[in-house]
Amino acid sequence: MDIRIIGLGKMGLNLAYNLLDHGYKVSGFDQNSGIKNEFEENGGQFYSSFEALMEDKEQSSVIWLMLPAGEITNNQVSSCVQAMNQGDILVDGGNSKFTDSQKNGEKAKEQGVYFFDVGTSGGTSGAREGACMMIGGDAEKFEEIRPLFEALCVKDGYFYCGPVGSGHYLKMIHNGIEYGMMQAIGEGFNLIHHGEYDYDLAGVAKVFNNGSVIRSWLMGLTEDLLQEDPDLKDIEGVIPSSGEGKWTAEEMLRQELSAPVITQALLARYASVDEEKYGEKVVASLRNQFGGHEVSKK
Ligand SMILES: O=C(O)[C@H](O)[C@@H](O)[C@H](O)[C@H](O)COP(=O)(O)O
């Protein structure tokens, strides 16, 4: 089975190399033609336009998208399903919102194309060496592409979840959990860093990661970064977010359930990017007005 990948960024390129390692013929398109040489030296075939990629009729019927979530992916799905044949398979391996995937699945179905929404985890190293994937789509058709997931993922690292939407729904919740776990690690290390004992912080992460209840890949990564610079002096405490935490919180509200840890982790990120701190200025000023309490002036 040959694969055409659209979007050869960090994740797409590593997945492509992973497939090439497993003997698949991989071609791809990306707007950045700067990666052409590297991709081709590694065995891929690069196309500089979507049209050129689709024109090559020698290629197989599986197209794999690894694009930024939202408009870019949704538009690409529309272009793909128009250009594909009935029975072809379209995979969205990006971090799309599950409701977008449901709509994209409908668009594909109208053209007789099978759409799979695949939540991909494990970062760039996972994409290269063995990823984790959560897959939604037609159960019967999935059997045709199961070998792809056997090749791309670590042992027991893929899961057929159910109909279109269920793959990205699960990845969304996975990322909500990821937000909460990272926030807890950050808060714990903040307390240790400011506490009364002068711990070797990389040593702390190391012992936490060996035999303890909280051992994890994230703790291993924490050890790596604290080994490099325990004071993190070159890092700004600003935490962007690309949407999955927000969607998890929206889902919590929709279901009228409570997920305070995940939600608080999201709010901590929002607070970290708010440089203006207008709300805090209002509170500090009010406190000054009613109680004469000191306000720190710039
Ligand atoms: O499981 C993973 O491999 C990660 O979750 C991955 O998908 C990515 O790092 C996040 O999408 C970042 O998400 P935020 O920008 O929202 O932190």
PDBQT file of the ligand as one rigid body, heavy atoms in Angstrom, charges set to zero:
ROOT
HETATM    1  O1  LIG A 301      -0.144  13.844  22.442  1.00  0.00    +0.000 OA
HETATM    2  C1  LIG A 301       0.692  14.556  21.918  1.00  0.00    +0.000 C 
HETATM    3  O2  LIG A 301       1.643  14.147  21.249  1.00  0.00    +0.000 OA
HETATM    4  C2  LIG A 301       0.555  16.031  22.106  1.00  0.00    +0.000 C 
HETATM    5  O3  LIG A 301      -0.636  16.326  22.745  1.00  0.00    +0.000 OA
HETATM    6  C3  LIG A 301       0.607  16.754  20.802  1.00  0.00    +0.000 C 
HETATM    7  O4  LIG A 301      -0.551  16.451  20.075  1.00  0.00    +0.000 OA
HETATM    8  C4  LIG A 301       0.884  18.230  20.919  1.00  0.00    +0.000 C 
HETATM    9  O5  LIG A 301       2.035  18.438  21.659  1.00  0.00    +0.000 OA
HETATM   10  C5  LIG A 301      -0.240  18.984  21.506  1.00  0.00    +0.000 C 
HETATM   11  O6  LIG A 301      -1.236  19.121  20.548  1.00  0.00    +0.000 OA
HETATM   12  C6  LIG A 301       0.106  20.366  21.988  1.00  0.00    +0.000 C 
HETATM   13  O7  LIG A 301      -1.083  20.889  22.420  1.00  0.00    +0.000 OA
HETATM   14  P1  LIG A 301      -1.206  22.283  23.103  1.00  0.00    +0.000 P 
HETATM   15  O8  LIG A 301      -0.597  23.264  22.146  1.00  0.00    +0.000 OA
HETATM   16  O9  LIG A 301      -2.652  22.519  23.276  1.00  0.00    +0.000 OA
HETATM   17  O10 LIG A 301      -0.434  22.202  24.376  1.00  0.00    +0.000 OA
ENDROOT
TORSDOF 0
